[in-house]
Amino acid sequence: KKAQSLITTIEKMIDEEQHCLKIGQQVNAVLGLLRGANATLLQNHLETCGKKEMTNPDNIEREKFIAELVKIFAISGRK
């Protein structure tokens, strides 16, 4: 909700042709919120699904989970 509110603010600032650096500050604020949300989501995923999947006796399912994590980390590391 906070990120959406900031995005709405950014849209308004753009429409009002406000100073670029002020808009950039708001964009950085949204990115920070989303990074934090993503970290929380990943932590919760590891504590719930991850715990279950890493103790799964099915090697294929465990390998799929690990591949999924590697993919997510690769995506989240992009800039």
C-alpha positions as CSV (number, residue, x, y, z in Angstrom):
1,K,0.0,0.0,0.0
2,K,2.9,2.4,0.8
3,A,4.5,1.7,-2.5
4,Q,1.3,2.2,-4.4
5,S,0.8,5.5,-2.6
6,L,4.3,6.6,-3.6
7,I,3.7,5.6,-7.2
8,T,0.5,7.7,-7.3
9,T,2.5,10.6,-5.8
10,I,5.2,10.1,-8.5
11,E,2.6,10.1,-11.3
12,K,1.2,13.4,-9.9
13,M,4.7,14.9,-9.7
14,I,5.3,14.0,-13.3
15,D,2.0,15.5,-14.4
16,E,2.9,18.6,-12.5
17,E,6.4,18.6,-14.1
18,Q,8.1,18.8,-10.7
19,H,11.9,18.8,-10.4
20,C,13.5,15.6,-11.7
21,L,15.6,15.0,-8.5
22,K,12.5,15.1,-6.3
23,I,10.8,12.6,-8.5
24,G,14.0,10.5,-8.4
25,Q,13.9,10.5,-4.6
26,Q,10.4,9.2,-4.6
27,V,11.3,6.5,-7.2
28,N,14.2,5.4,-4.9
29,A,11.8,5.3,-1.9
30,V,9.5,2.9,-3.9
31,L,12.4,0.7,-4.9
32,G,13.5,0.5,-1.2
33,L,10.0,-0.5,-0.1
34,L,9.8,-3.1,-2.8
35,R,13.2,-4.5,-2.0
36,G,12.2,-4.8,1.7
37,A,8.9,-6.4,0.8
38,N,10.8,-8.9,-1.5
39,A,13.2,-9.8,1.3
40,T,10.4,-10.4,3.7
41,L,8.6,-12.5,1.2
42,L,11.7,-14.6,0.5
43,Q,12.3,-15.1,4.2
44,N,8.8,-16.2,4.8
45,H,9.0,-18.5,1.8
46,L,12.1,-20.1,3.1
47,E,10.7,-20.6,6.6
48,T,7.5,-22.2,5.3
49,C,7.8,-23.8,1.9
50,G,11.6,-24.0,2.0
51,K,11.6,-26.0,5.2
52,K,9.0,-28.4,3.8
53,E,10.8,-28.7,0.4
54,M,14.3,-29.2,1.8
55,T,13.1,-32.1,3.9
56,N,11.1,-33.6,1.1
57,P,12.3,-37.2,0.5
58,D,11.7,-36.7,-3.3
59,N,15.0,-35.6,-4.7
60,I,13.4,-34.2,-7.9
61,E,11.1,-31.9,-5.8
62,R,14.1,-30.7,-3.7
63,E,16.1,-30.0,-6.8
64,K,13.1,-28.1,-8.3
65,F,12.9,-26.0,-5.2
66,I,16.6,-25.2,-5.2
67,A,16.5,-24.3,-8.9
68,E,13.6,-21.9,-8.1
69,L,15.6,-20.2,-5.4
70,V,18.6,-19.8,-7.6
71,K,16.4,-18.3,-10.3
72,I,14.8,-15.8,-7.8
73,F,18.2,-14.8,-6.4
74,A,19.5,-14.2,-10.0
75,I,16.5,-12.0,-10.8
76,S,16.6,-10.1,-7.6
77,G,20.3,-9.4,-8.1
78,R,19.8,-7.6,-11.4
79,K,19.8,-3.8,-11.5
